[in-house]
Amino acid sequence: MDLIIQRLNEMNVEYVTATVKEGGVNVDQLFFHDPDGNMIEICNCQNIPIIPLSSCPIKKLSNLPTFDQKTMPNSLYGKGSSSKEKYCGGEMEYVMMESLAMNIIDISF
């Protein structure tokens, strides 16, 4: 990150830095605009722990559809996993897709 800051200073490019702290993990961020005016973000994202979605249990919400072996879509990654893991992954996929759809609707209006 220091090398990037040094190069930006050499090129007289304005930038802003930030640090995000969550769950004991610190992520340094650097923001600047490229010559076309696009905002660029550089971060040390390797500090963020990667957790598979199937290992993230979520609370059972009554308004979510239920997934079983018959309604669960086939997955290349699901081979050899238990039906409980597939169930959790299916619920998480549903929540993420619903959130994405709502965000897209908010952006378009």
Gaussian input, Z-matrix of N, CA and C with variables (Angstrom, degrees):
# hf/3-21g

backbone

0 1
 N
 C     1     B1
 C     2     B2     1     A1
 N     3     B3     2     A2     1     D1
 C     4     B4     3     A3     2     D2
 C     5     B5     4     A4     3     D3
 N     6     B6     5     A5     4     D4
 C     7     B7     6     A6     5     D5
 C     8     B8     7     A7     6     D6
 N     9     B9     8     A8     7     D7
 C    10    B10     9     A9     8     D8
 C    11    B11    10    A10     9     D9
 N    12    B12    11    A11    10    D10
 C    13    B13    12    A12    11    D11
 C    14    B14    13    A13    12    D12
 N    15    B15    14    A14    13    D13
 C    16    B16    15    A15    14    D14
 C    17    B17    16    A16    15    D15
 N    18    B18    17    A17    16    D16
 C    19    B19    18    A18    17    D17
 C    20    B20    19    A19    18    D18
 N    21    B21    20    A20    19    D19
 C    22    B22    21    A21    20    D20
 C    23    B23    22    A22    21    D21
 N    24    B24    23    A23    22    D22
 C    25    B25    24    A24    23    D23
 C    26    B26    25    A25    24    D24
 N    27    B27    26    A26    25    D25
 C    28    B28    27    A27    26    D26
 C    29    B29    28    A28    27    D27
 N    30    B30    29    A29    28    D28
 C    31    B31    30    A30    29    D29
 C    32    B32    31    A31    30    D30
 N    33    B33    32    A32    31    D31
 C    34    B34    33    A33    32    D32
 C    35    B35    34    A34    33    D33
 N    36    B36    35    A35    34    D34
 C    37    B37    36    A36    35    D35
 C    38    B38    37    A37    36    D36
 N    39    B39    38    A38    37    D37
 C    40    B40    39    A39    38    D38
 C    41    B41    40    A40    39    D39
 N    42    B42    41    A41    40    D40
 C    43    B43    42    A42    41    D41
 C    44    B44    43    A43    42    D42
 N    45    B45    44    A44    43    D43
 C    46    B46    45    A45    44    D44
 C    47    B47    46    A46    45    D45
 N    48    B48    47    A47    46    D46
 C    49    B49    48    A48    47    D47
 C    50    B50    49    A49    48    D48
 N    51    B51    50    A50    49    D49
 C    52    B52    51    A51    50    D50
 C    53    B53    52    A52    51    D51
 N    54    B54    53    A53    52    D52
 C    55    B55    54    A54    53    D53
 C    56    B56    55    A55    54    D54
 N    57    B57    56    A56    55    D55
 C    58    B58    57    A57    56    D56
 C    59    B59    58    A58    57    D57
 N    60    B60    59    A59    58    D58
 C    61    B61    60    A60    59    D59
 C    62    B62    61    A61    60    D60
 N    63    B63    62    A62    61    D61
 C    64    B64    63    A63    62    D62
 C    65    B65    64    A64    63    D63
 N    66    B66    65    A65    64    D64
 C    67    B67    66    A66    65    D65
 C    68    B68    67    A67    66    D66
 N    69    B69    68    A68    67    D67
 C    70    B70    69    A69    68    D68
 C    71    B71    70    A70    69    D69
 N    72    B72    71    A71    70    D70
 C    73    B73    72    A72    71    D71
 C    74    B74    73    A73    72    D72
 N    75    B75    74    A74    73    D73
 C    76    B76    75    A75    74    D74
 C    77    B77    76    A76    75    D75
 N    78    B78    77    A77    76    D76
 C    79    B79    78    A78    77    D77
 C    80    B80    79    A79    78    D78
 N    81    B81    80    A80    79    D79
 C    82    B82    81    A81    80    D80
 C    83    B83    82    A82    81    D81
 N    84    B84    83    A83    82    D82
 C    85    B85    84    A84    83    D83
 C    86    B86    85    A85    84    D84
 N    87    B87    86    A86    85    D85
 C    88    B88    87    A87    86    D86
 C    89    B89    88    A88    87    D87
 N    90    B90    89    A89    88    D88
 C    91    B91    90    A90    89    D89
 C    92    B92    91    A91    90    D90
 N    93    B93    92    A92    91    D91
 C    94    B94    93    A93    92    D92
 C    95    B95    94    A94    93    D93
 N    96    B96    95    A95    94    D94
 C    97    B97    96    A96    95    D95
 C    98    B98    97    A97    96    D96
 N    99    B99    98    A98    97    D97
 C   100   B100    99    A99    98    D98
 C   101   B101   100   A100    99    D99
 N   102   B102   101   A101   100   D100
 C   103   B103   102   A102   101   D101
 C   104   B104   103   A103   102   D102
 N   105   B105   104   A104   103   D103
 C   106   B106   105   A105   104   D104
 C   107   B107   106   A106   105   D105
 N   108   B108   107   A107   106   D106
 C   109   B109   108   A108   107   D107
 C   110   B110   109   A109   108   D108
 N   111   B111   110   A110   109   D109
 C   112   B112   111   A111   110   D110
 C   113   B113   112   A112   111   D111
 N   114   B114   113   A113   112   D112
 C   115   B115   114   A114   113   D113
 C   116   B116   115   A115   114   D114
 N   117   B117   116   A116   115   D115
 C   118   B118   117   A117   116   D116
 C   119   B119   118   A118   117   D117
 N   120   B120   119   A119   118   D118
 C   121   B121   120   A120   119   D119
 C   122   B122   121   A121   120   D120
 N   123   B123   122   A122   121   D121
 C   124   B124   123   A123   122   D122
 C   125   B125   124   A124   123   D123
 N   126   B126   125   A125   124   D124
 C   127   B127   126   A126   125   D125
 C   128   B128   127   A127   126   D126
 N   129   B129   128   A128   127   D127
 C   130   B130   129   A129   128   D128
 C   131   B131   130   A130   129   D129
 N   132   B132   131   A131   130   D130
 C   133   B133   132   A132   131   D131
 C   134   B134   133   A133   132   D132
 N   135   B135   134   A134   133   D133
 C   136   B136   135   A135   134   D134
 C   137   B137   136   A136   135   D135
 N   138   B138   137   A137   136   D136
 C   139   B139   138   A138   137   D137
 C   140   B140   139   A139   138   D138
 N   141   B141   140   A140   139   D139
 C   142   B142   141   A141   140   D140
 C   143   B143   142   A142   141   D141
 N   144   B144   143   A143   142   D142
 C   145   B145   144   A144   143   D143
 C   146   B146   145   A145   144   D144
 N   147   B147   146   A146   145   D145
 C   148   B148   147   A147   146   D146
 C   149   B149   148   A148   147   D147
 N   150   B150   149   A149   148   D148
 C   151   B151   150   A150   149   D149
 C   152   B152   151   A151   150   D150
 N   153   B153   152   A152   151   D151
 C   154   B154   153   A153   152   D152
 C   155   B155   154   A154   153   D153
 N   156   B156   155   A155   154   D154
 C   157   B157   156   A156   155   D155
 C   158   B158   157   A157   156   D156
 N   159   B159   158   A158   157   D157
 C   160   B160   159   A159   158   D158
 C   161   B161   160   A160   159   D159
 N   162   B162   161   A161   160   D160
 C   163   B163   162   A162   161   D161
 C   164   B164   163   A163   162   D162
 N   165   B165   164   A164   163   D163
 C   166   B166   165   A165   164   D164
 C   167   B167   166   A166   165   D165
 N   168   B168   167   A167   166   D166
 C   169   B169   168   A168   167   D167
 C   170   B170   169   A169   168   D168
 N   171   B171   170   A170   169   D169
 C   172   B172   171   A171   170   D170
 C   173   B173   172   A172   171   D171
 N   174   B174   173   A173   172   D172
 C   175   B175   174   A174   173   D173
 C   176   B176   175   A175   174   D174
 N   177   B177   176   A176   175   D175
 C   178   B178   177   A177   176   D176
 C   179   B179   178   A178   177   D177
 N   180   B180   179   A179   178   D178
 C   181   B181   180   A180   179   D179
 C   182   B182   181   A181   180   D180
 N   183   B183   182   A182   181   D181
 C   184   B184   183   A183   182   D182
 C   185   B185   184   A184   183   D183
 N   186   B186   185   A185   184   D184
 C   187   B187   186   A186   185   D185
 C   188   B188   187   A187   186   D186
 N   189   B189   188   A188   187   D187
 C   190   B190   189   A189   188   D188
 C   191   B191   190   A190   189   D189
 N   192   B192   191   A191   190   D190
 C   193   B193   192   A192   191   D191
 C   194   B194   193   A193   192   D192
 N   195   B195   194   A194   193   D193
 C   196   B196   195   A195   194   D194
 C   197   B197   196   A196   195   D195
 N   198   B198   197   A197   196   D196
 C   199   B199   198   A198   197   D197
 C   200   B200   199   A199   198   D198
 N   201   B201   200   A200   199   D199
 C   202   B202   201   A201   200   D200
 C   203   B203   202   A202   201   D201
 N   204   B204   203   A203   202   D202
 C   205   B205   204   A204   203   D203
 C   206   B206   205   A205   204   D204
 N   207   B207   206   A206   205   D205
 C   208   B208   207   A207   206   D206
 C   209   B209   208   A208   207   D207
 N   210   B210   209   A209   208   D208
 C   211   B211   210   A210   209   D209
 C   212   B212   211   A211   210   D210
 N   213   B213   212   A212   211   D211
 C   214   B214   213   A213   212   D212
 C   215   B215   214   A214   213   D213
 N   216   B216   215   A215   214   D214
 C   217   B217   216   A216   215   D215
 C   218   B218   217   A217   216   D216
 N   219   B219   218   A218   217   D217
 C   220   B220   219   A219   218   D218
 C   221   B221   220   A220   219   D219
 N   222   B222   221   A221   220   D220
 C   223   B223   222   A222   221   D221
 C   224   B224   223   A223   222   D222
 N   225   B225   224   A224   223   D223
 C   226   B226   225   A225   224   D224
 C   227   B227   226   A226   225   D225
 N   228   B228   227   A227   226   D226
 C   229   B229   228   A228   227   D227
 C   230   B230   229   A229   228   D228
 N   231   B231   230   A230   229   D229
 C   232   B232   231   A231   230   D230
 C   233   B233   232   A232   231   D231
 N   234   B234   233   A233   232   D232
 C   235   B235   234   A234   233   D233
 C   236   B236   235   A235   234   D234
 N   237   B237   236   A236   235   D235
 C   238   B238   237   A237   236   D236
 C   239   B239   238   A238   237   D237
 N   240   B240   239   A239   238   D238
 C   241   B241   240   A240   239   D239
 C   242   B242   241   A241   240   D240
 N   243   B243   242   A242   241   D241
 C   244   B244   243   A243   242   D242
 C   245   B245   244   A244   243   D243
 N   246   B246   245   A245   244   D244
 C   247   B247   246   A246   245   D245
 C   248   B248   247   A247   246   D246
 N   249   B249   248   A248   247   D247
 C   250   B250   249   A249   248   D248
 C   251   B251   250   A250   249   D249
 N   252   B252   251   A251   250   D250
 C   253   B253   252   A252   251   D251
 C   254   B254   253   A253   252   D252
 N   255   B255   254   A254   253   D253
 C   256   B256   255   A255   254   D254
 C   257   B257   256   A256   255   D255
 N   258   B258   257   A257   256   D256
 C   259   B259   258   A258   257   D257
 C   260   B260   259   A259   258   D258
 N   261   B261   260   A260   259   D259
 C   262   B262   261   A261   260   D260
 C   263   B263   262   A262   261   D261
 N   264   B264   263   A263   262   D262
 C   265   B265   264   A264   263   D263
 C   266   B266   265   A265   264   D264
 N   267   B267   266   A266   265   D265
 C   268   B268   267   A267   266   D266
 C   269   B269   268   A268   267   D267
 N   270   B270   269   A269   268   D268
 C   271   B271   270   A270   269   D269
 C   272   B272   271   A271   270   D270
 N   273   B273   272   A272   271   D271
 C   274   B274   273   A273   272   D272
 C   275   B275   274   A274   273   D273
 N   276   B276   275   A275   274   D274
 C   277   B277   276   A276   275   D275
 C   278   B278   277   A277   276   D276
 N   279   B279   278   A278   277   D277
 C   280   B280   279   A279   278   D278
 C   281   B281   280   A280   279   D279
 N   282   B282   281   A281   280   D280
 C   283   B283   282   A282   281   D281
 C   284   B284   283   A283   282   D282
 N   285   B285   284   A284   283   D283
 C   286   B286   285   A285   284   D284
 C   287   B287   286   A286   285   D285
 N   288   B288   287   A287   286   D286
 C   289   B289   288   A288   287   D287
 C   290   B290   289   A289   288   D288
 N   291   B291   290   A290   289   D289
 C   292   B292   291   A291   290   D290
 C   293   B293   292   A292   291   D291
 N   294   B294   293   A293   292   D292
 C   295   B295   294   A294   293   D293
 C   296   B296   295   A295   294   D294
 N   297   B297   296   A296   295   D295
 C   298   B298   297   A297   296   D296
 C   299   B299   298   A298   297   D297
 N   300   B300   299   A299   298   D298
 C   301   B301   300   A300   299   D299
 C   302   B302   301   A301   300   D300
 N   303   B303   302   A302   301   D301
 C   304   B304   303   A303   302   D302
 C   305   B305   304   A304   303   D303
 N   306   B306   305   A305   304   D304
 C   307   B307   306   A306   305   D305
 C   308   B308   307   A307   306   D306
 N   309   B309   308   A308   307   D307
 C   310   B310   309   A309   308   D308
 C   311   B311   310   A310   309   D309
 N   312   B312   311   A311   310   D310
 C   313   B313   312   A312   311   D311
 C   314   B314   313   A313   312   D312
 N   315   B315   314   A314   313   D313
 C   316   B316   315   A315   314   D314
 C   317   B317   316   A316   315   D315
 N   318   B318   317   A317   316   D316
 C   319   B319   318   A318   317   D317
 C   320   B320   319   A319   318   D318
 N   321   B321   320   A320   319   D319
 C   322   B322   321   A321   320   D320
 C   323   B323   322   A322   321   D321
 N   324   B324   323   A323   322   D322
 C   325   B325   324   A324   323   D323
 C   326   B326   325   A325   324   D324

   B1=1.4546
   B2=1.5338
   B3=1.3459
   B4=1.4649
   B5=1.5240
   B6=1.3344
   B7=1.4630
   B8=1.5302
   B9=1.3109
   B10=1.4679
   B11=1.5235
   B12=1.3231
   B13=1.4690
   B14=1.5259
   B15=1.3269
   B16=1.4633
   B17=1.5336
   B18=1.3325
   B19=1.4705
   B20=1.5312
   B21=1.3294
   B22=1.4647
   B23=1.5244
   B24=1.3353
   B25=1.4652
   B26=1.5253
   B27=1.3461
   B28=1.4652
   B29=1.5235
   B30=1.3391
   B31=1.4681
   B32=1.5294
   B33=1.3463
   B34=1.4707
   B35=1.5244
   B36=1.3257
   B37=1.4609
   B38=1.5261
   B39=1.3316
   B40=1.4626
   B41=1.5211
   B42=1.3172
   B43=1.4635
   B44=1.5129
   B45=1.3243
   B46=1.4617
   B47=1.5181
   B48=1.3303
   B49=1.4609
   B50=1.5254
   B51=1.3089
   B52=1.4635
   B53=1.5183
   B54=1.3157
   B55=1.4571
   B56=1.5171
   B57=1.3184
   B58=1.4597
   B59=1.5170
   B60=1.3382
   B61=1.4615
   B62=1.5147
   B63=1.3289
   B64=1.4570
   B65=1.5184
   B66=1.3092
   B67=1.4600
   B68=1.5136
   B69=1.3246
   B70=1.4544
   B71=1.5169
   B72=1.3229
   B73=1.4623
   B74=1.5226
   B75=1.3285
   B76=1.4604
   B77=1.5218
   B78=1.3267
   B79=1.4593
   B80=1.5209
   B81=1.3358
   B82=1.4568
   B83=1.5230
   B84=1.3293
   B85=1.4567
   B86=1.5175
   B87=1.3232
   B88=1.4551
   B89=1.5266
   B90=1.3279
   B91=1.4643
   B92=1.5251
   B93=1.3332
   B94=1.4570
   B95=1.5246
   B96=1.3342
   B97=1.4629
   B98=1.5251
   B99=1.3333
   B100=1.4621
   B101=1.5322
   B102=1.3385
   B103=1.4768
   B104=1.5278
   B105=1.3344
   B106=1.4647
   B107=1.5235
   B108=1.3358
   B109=1.4545
   B110=1.5172
   B111=1.3336
   B112=1.4671
   B113=1.5195
   B114=1.3265
   B115=1.4555
   B116=1.5237
   B117=1.3107
   B118=1.4599
   B119=1.5220
   B120=1.3299
   B121=1.4640
   B122=1.5152
   B123=1.3099
   B124=1.4577
   B125=1.5169
   B126=1.3256
   B127=1.4630
   B128=1.5204
   B129=1.3158
   B130=1.4616
   B131=1.5278
   B132=1.3133
   B133=1.4624
   B134=1.5222
   B135=1.3187
   B136=1.4660
   B137=1.5260
   B138=1.3301
   B139=1.4666
   B140=1.5271
   B141=1.3362
   B142=1.4630
   B143=1.5225
   B144=1.3287
   B145=1.4670
   B146=1.5264
   B147=1.3188
   B148=1.4599
   B149=1.5234
   B150=1.3254
   B151=1.4632
   B152=1.5192
   B153=1.3304
   B154=1.4679
   B155=1.5214
   B156=1.3307
   B157=1.4616
   B158=1.5137
   B159=1.3291
   B160=1.4606
   B161=1.5195
   B162=1.3401
   B163=1.4588
   B164=1.5199
   B165=1.3234
   B166=1.4590
   B167=1.5154
   B168=1.3155
   B169=1.4627
   B170=1.5205
   B171=1.3211
   B172=1.4569
   B173=1.5117
   B174=1.3172
   B175=1.4597
   B176=1.5185
   B177=1.2921
   B178=1.4595
   B179=1.5182
   B180=1.3149
   B181=1.4475
   B182=1.5161
   B183=1.3138
   B184=1.4579
   B185=1.5233
   B186=1.3438
   B187=1.4613
   B188=1.5268
   B189=1.3252
   B190=1.4574
   B191=1.5151
   B192=1.3360
   B193=1.4596
   B194=1.5205
   B195=1.3038
   B196=1.4566
   B197=1.5158
   B198=1.3106
   B199=1.4543
   B200=1.5183
   B201=1.2997
   B202=1.4549
   B203=1.5221
   B204=1.3048
   B205=1.4510
   B206=1.5284
   B207=1.3331
   B208=1.4636
   B209=1.5273
   B210=1.3385
   B211=1.4640
   B212=1.5171
   B213=1.3262
   B214=1.4552
   B215=1.5244
   B216=1.3533
   B217=1.4571
   B218=1.5227
   B219=1.3315
   B220=1.4573
   B221=1.5136
   B222=1.3117
   B223=1.4516
   B224=1.5101
   B225=1.3220
   B226=1.4606
   B227=1.5172
   B228=1.3390
   B229=1.4509
   B230=1.5193
   B231=1.3149
   B232=1.4530
   B233=1.5088
   B234=1.3250
   B235=1.4580
   B236=1.5219
   B237=1.3142
   B238=1.4605
   B239=1.5102
   B240=1.3586
   B241=1.4602
   B242=1.5106
   B243=1.2987
   B244=1.4604
   B245=1.5205
   B246=1.3287
   B247=1.4641
   B248=1.5259
   B249=1.3480
   B250=1.4682
   B251=1.5278
   B252=1.3429
   B253=1.4572
   B254=1.5233
   B255=1.3250
   B256=1.4602
   B257=1.5246
   B258=1.3247
   B259=1.4597
   B260=1.5190
   B261=1.3393
   B262=1.4631
   B263=1.5247
   B264=1.3313
   B265=1.4565
   B266=1.5171
   B267=1.3401
   B268=1.4619
   B269=1.5079
   B270=1.3208
   B271=1.4677
   B272=1.5206
   B273=1.3374
   B274=1.4582
   B275=1.5272
   B276=1.3229
   B277=1.4628
   B278=1.5262
   B279=1.3157
   B280=1.4650
   B281=1.5314
   B282=1.3262
   B283=1.4656
   B284=1.5253
   B285=1.3359
   B286=1.4607
   B287=1.5287
   B288=1.3342
   B289=1.4618
   B290=1.5318
   B291=1.3388
   B292=1.4615
   B293=1.5277
   B294=1.3277
   B295=1.4573
   B296=1.5266
   B297=1.3323
   B298=1.4614
   B299=1.5225
   B300=1.3222
   B301=1.4667
   B302=1.5259
   B303=1.3192
   B304=1.4651
   B305=1.5267
   B306=1.3417
   B307=1.4634
   B308=1.5183
   B309=1.3325
   B310=1.4615
   B311=1.5251
   B312=1.3207
   B313=1.4642
   B314=1.5243
   B315=1.3466
   B316=1.4670
   B317=1.5228
   B318=1.3270
   B319=1.4648
   B320=1.5231
   B321=1.3272
   B322=1.4629
   B323=1.5253
   B324=1.3248
   B325=1.4652
   B326=1.4656
   A1=109.65
   A2=116.57
   A3=120.10
   A4=111.67
   A5=116.75
   A6=120.64
   A7=110.86
   A8=116.72
   A9=120.45
   A10=110.13
   A11=116.76
   A12=120.82
   A13=110.17
   A14=116.57
   A15=120.95
   A16=110.70
   A17=116.70
   A18=120.56
   A19=111.23
   A20=117.25
   A21=119.93
   A22=110.92
   A23=117.02
   A24=120.67
   A25=110.91
   A26=116.87
   A27=121.04
   A28=111.34
   A29=117.16
   A30=121.89
   A31=112.12
   A32=117.03
   A33=122.40
   A34=112.56
   A35=116.62
   A36=122.30
   A37=107.92
   A38=116.10
   A39=119.97
   A40=109.50
   A41=116.07
   A42=121.24
   A43=109.52
   A44=115.00
   A45=122.54
   A46=106.99
   A47=116.28
   A48=120.61
   A49=109.66
   A50=114.62
   A51=121.15
   A52=108.06
   A53=115.29
   A54=121.46
   A55=108.03
   A56=115.24
   A57=121.31
   A58=107.50
   A59=116.07
   A60=121.51
   A61=108.40
   A62=116.00
   A63=119.73
   A64=108.95
   A65=115.44
   A66=120.36
   A67=113.72
   A68=117.92
   A69=121.16
   A70=114.11
   A71=117.99
   A72=122.25
   A73=108.49
   A74=116.35
   A75=121.65
   A76=109.27
   A77=115.95
   A78=121.52
   A79=107.94
   A80=116.38
   A81=121.69
   A82=108.84
   A83=115.79
   A84=121.24
   A85=109.86
   A86=115.30
   A87=122.57
   A88=107.32
   A89=117.07
   A90=122.19
   A91=109.30
   A92=116.27
   A93=121.65
   A94=108.81
   A95=116.24
   A96=121.31
   A97=109.25
   A98=116.02
   A99=120.27
   A100=108.59
   A101=117.97
   A102=119.97
   A103=114.13
   A104=118.09
   A105=120.86
   A106=112.53
   A107=117.22
   A108=120.79
   A109=114.79
   A110=117.16
   A111=120.17
   A112=110.26
   A113=116.91
   A114=120.03
   A115=109.50
   A116=115.81
   A117=123.16
   A118=107.85
   A119=115.78
   A120=121.11
   A121=107.91
   A122=115.55
   A123=121.64
   A124=106.44
   A125=116.47
   A126=119.76
   A127=109.74
   A128=114.83
   A129=120.20
   A130=108.38
   A131=114.80
   A132=121.89
   A133=112.70
   A134=117.67
   A135=119.28
   A136=111.26
   A137=117.85
   A138=121.01
   A139=112.62
   A140=116.98
   A141=120.83
   A142=109.05
   A143=117.85
   A144=119.06
   A145=110.53
   A146=115.89
   A147=121.58
   A148=108.07
   A149=115.98
   A150=121.78
   A151=107.64
   A152=118.29
   A153=119.51
   A154=110.96
   A155=116.50
   A156=120.57
   A157=112.13
   A158=117.49
   A159=119.62
   A160=111.91
   A161=117.96
   A162=119.80
   A163=112.16
   A164=118.01
   A165=122.18
   A166=109.54
   A167=118.30
   A168=118.33
   A169=110.00
   A170=115.55
   A171=120.23
   A172=108.27
   A173=115.22
   A174=119.45
   A175=109.62
   A176=115.45
   A177=121.26
   A178=108.32
   A179=116.66
   A180=121.48
   A181=108.33
   A182=116.73
   A183=120.26
   A184=112.67
   A185=117.82
   A186=118.79
   A187=113.40
   A188=118.23
   A189=120.52
   A190=110.08
   A191=117.39
   A192=118.18
   A193=109.69
   A194=116.31
   A195=119.30
   A196=108.66
   A197=115.53
   A198=121.74
   A199=108.29
   A200=115.66
   A201=119.73
   A202=108.11
   A203=117.08
   A204=122.23
   A205=111.27
   A206=118.49
   A207=121.15
   A208=112.07
   A209=117.05
   A210=119.89
   A211=112.97
   A212=117.91
   A213=121.14
   A214=109.71
   A215=118.23
   A216=119.05
   A217=110.49
   A218=116.07
   A219=120.31
   A220=108.89
   A221=116.52
   A222=121.38
   A223=109.29
   A224=116.59
   A225=120.21
   A226=110.50
   A227=116.16
   A228=120.71
   A229=112.41
   A230=118.07
   A231=121.16
   A232=114.94
   A233=118.63
   A234=120.24
   A235=110.04
   A236=115.74
   A237=120.26
   A238=114.11
   A239=119.51
   A240=119.56
   A241=110.41
   A242=114.07
   A243=118.73
   A244=109.73
   A245=116.33
   A246=119.57
   A247=110.79
   A248=117.76
   A249=120.62
   A250=110.05
   A251=117.12
   A252=120.23
   A253=110.32
   A254=116.92
   A255=120.35
   A256=109.97
   A257=117.09
   A258=121.87
   A259=109.96
   A260=116.35
   A261=121.09
   A262=110.02
   A263=117.09
   A264=120.86
   A265=111.74
   A266=116.89
   A267=120.95
   A268=111.80
   A269=116.89
   A270=120.34
   A271=110.37
   A272=116.38
   A273=120.44
   A274=110.46
   A275=116.71
   A276=120.29
   A277=110.27
   A278=116.97
   A279=121.53
   A280=110.53
   A281=117.08
   A282=121.27
   A283=110.27
   A284=116.97
   A285=120.50
   A286=111.68
   A287=117.43
   A288=120.49
   A289=111.12
   A290=116.98
   A291=119.77
   A292=110.28
   A293=117.01
   A294=121.37
   A295=110.57
   A296=116.81
   A297=120.76
   A298=110.99
   A299=116.61
   A300=120.55
   A301=110.85
   A302=117.87
   A303=120.94
   A304=110.82
   A305=117.36
   A306=120.40
   A307=111.23
   A308=117.21
   A309=120.47
   A310=110.13
   A311=116.86
   A312=120.36
   A313=110.19
   A314=117.40
   A315=120.68
   A316=111.26
   A317=117.16
   A318=121.01
   A319=110.80
   A320=117.13
   A321=119.90
   A322=113.25
   A323=118.76
   A324=120.07
   A325=110.55
   D1=-38.47
   D2=-179.22
   D3=-62.86
   D4=-37.72
   D5=178.95
   D6=-64.59
   D7=-40.37
   D8=179.06
   D9=-64.89
   D10=-43.12
   D11=178.45
   D12=-61.85
   D13=-41.45
   D14=178.76
   D15=-61.22
   D16=-45.01
   D17=-179.99
   D18=-65.45
   D19=-40.14
   D20=178.28
   D21=-63.79
   D22=-39.06
   D23=176.92
   D24=-64.10
   D25=-40.77
   D26=178.82
   D27=-61.83
   D28=-34.11
   D29=-178.65
   D30=-92.69
   D31=5.93
   D32=-179.00
   D33=55.13
   D34=41.68
   D35=177.70
   D36=-97.66
   D37=127.38
   D38=177.78
   D39=-73.80
   D40=142.69
   D41=-179.95
   D42=-147.65
   D43=163.76
   D44=177.55
   D45=-131.39
   D46=140.67
   D47=177.24
   D48=-114.97
   D49=154.44
   D50=177.20
   D51=-150.90
   D52=156.87
   D53=174.52
   D54=-127.55
   D55=126.81
   D56=178.04
   D57=-104.86
   D58=126.25
   D59=179.11
   D60=-117.58
   D61=121.15
   D62=178.45
   D63=-151.70
   D64=127.63
   D65=177.27
   D66=61.34
   D67=32.11
   D68=179.32
   D69=81.07
   D70=5.15
   D71=-179.80
   D72=-110.27
   D73=128.81
   D74=177.07
   D75=-105.23
   D76=128.54
   D77=177.12
   D78=-121.97
   D79=120.00
   D80=177.60
   D81=-87.02
   D82=136.25
   D83=-179.39
   D84=-124.24
   D85=147.90
   D86=177.90
   D87=-134.02
   D88=126.36
   D89=-178.03
   D90=-120.21
   D91=136.33
   D92=173.27
   D93=-156.37
   D94=168.16
   D95=178.75
   D96=-104.82
   D97=137.16
   D98=175.38
   D99=-80.18
   D100=173.53
   D101=-177.87
   D102=-58.84
   D103=-23.74
   D104=178.65
   D105=-85.17
   D106=-2.57
   D107=179.33
   D108=92.27
   D109=1.95
   D110=177.96
   D111=-77.94
   D112=139.88
   D113=178.30
   D114=-81.26
   D115=133.09
   D116=179.46
   D117=-113.40
   D118=135.16
   D119=174.74
   D120=-119.67
   D121=131.10
   D122=174.35
   D123=-122.70
   D124=133.04
   D125=179.52
   D126=-143.33
   D127=162.82
   D128=174.73
   D129=-92.56
   D130=67.78
   D131=-174.47
   D132=-68.46
   D133=-11.49
   D134=176.96
   D135=-65.18
   D136=-13.63
   D137=176.62
   D138=-77.18
   D139=-16.46
   D140=-177.80
   D141=-79.86
   D142=123.62
   D143=178.41
   D144=-69.84
   D145=137.53
   D146=179.15
   D147=-96.24
   D148=121.06
   D149=-179.48
   D150=-120.52
   D151=124.11
   D152=178.47
   D153=-60.76
   D154=142.10
   D155=-179.32
   D156=-59.61
   D157=-34.12
   D158=-177.33
   D159=-66.18
   D160=-18.30
   D161=179.04
   D162=-95.30
   D163=2.47
   D164=-179.95
   D165=-101.41
   D166=96.22
   D167=178.08
   D168=-70.41
   D169=143.33
   D170=175.68
   D171=-120.93
   D172=158.79
   D173=179.67
   D174=-66.93
   D175=143.33
   D176=177.52
   D177=-75.21
   D178=118.27
   D179=177.70
   D180=-105.95
   D181=138.90
   D182=-174.52
   D183=-68.77
   D184=-24.35
   D185=-177.23
   D186=-87.27
   D187=-1.15
   D188=177.64
   D189=-83.36
   D190=145.49
   D191=176.31
   D192=-69.72
   D193=152.51
   D194=177.62
   D195=-91.48
   D196=143.70
   D197=-179.82
   D198=-114.94
   D199=131.97
   D200=173.82
   D201=-132.14
   D202=-175.32
   D203=-176.38
   D204=-58.93
   D205=-31.87
   D206=-177.39
   D207=-78.34
   D208=-36.21
   D209=-176.27
   D210=-96.41
   D211=-10.22
   D212=-178.51
   D213=-71.59
   D214=125.75
   D215=178.03
   D216=-66.60
   D217=149.13
   D218=177.68
   D219=-65.87
   D220=143.00
   D221=-178.99
   D222=-133.53
   D223=138.60
   D224=176.13
   D225=-67.80
   D226=-28.02
   D227=-176.49
   D228=-89.77
   D229=-10.09
   D230=-173.71
   D231=-86.20
   D232=-3.17
   D233=-177.52
   D234=-65.66
   D235=130.91
   D236=177.80
   D237=85.22
   D238=-4.33
   D239=178.95
   D240=-90.88
   D241=158.25
   D242=179.66
   D243=-74.44
   D244=161.12
   D245=-179.89
   D246=-65.86
   D247=-27.92
   D248=178.03
   D249=-65.08
   D250=-41.99
   D251=178.49
   D252=-65.44
   D253=-40.70
   D254=178.16
   D255=-63.93
   D256=-38.39
   D257=179.91
   D258=-62.07
   D259=-48.51
   D260=-179.33
   D261=-63.43
   D262=-42.85
   D263=178.82
   D264=-62.79
   D265=-39.08
   D266=178.75
   D267=-65.53
   D268=-41.93
   D269=177.65
   D270=-63.96
   D271=-44.51
   D272=-179.36
   D273=-63.30
   D274=-40.71
   D275=178.00
   D276=-61.21
   D277=-42.42
   D278=179.49
   D279=-61.85
   D280=-46.21
   D281=-178.88
   D282=-62.93
   D283=-43.25
   D284=-178.88
   D285=-66.36
   D286=-42.57
   D287=-179.91
   D288=-67.05
   D289=-38.41
   D290=177.50
   D291=-64.34
   D292=-41.93
   D293=178.60
   D294=-63.38
   D295=-43.24
   D296=178.40
   D297=-61.19
   D298=-45.49
   D299=-179.83
   D300=-61.08
   D301=-42.55
   D302=-179.89
   D303=-66.40
   D304=-38.59
   D305=178.03
   D306=-65.73
   D307=-39.00
   D308=178.34
   D309=-64.75
   D310=-41.01
   D311=177.95
   D312=-62.83
   D313=-42.88
   D314=179.23
   D315=-62.00
   D316=-39.69
   D317=-178.46
   D318=-68.41
   D319=-38.81
   D320=-173.86
   D321=-76.16
   D322=-14.41
   D323=179.85
   D324=-110.38

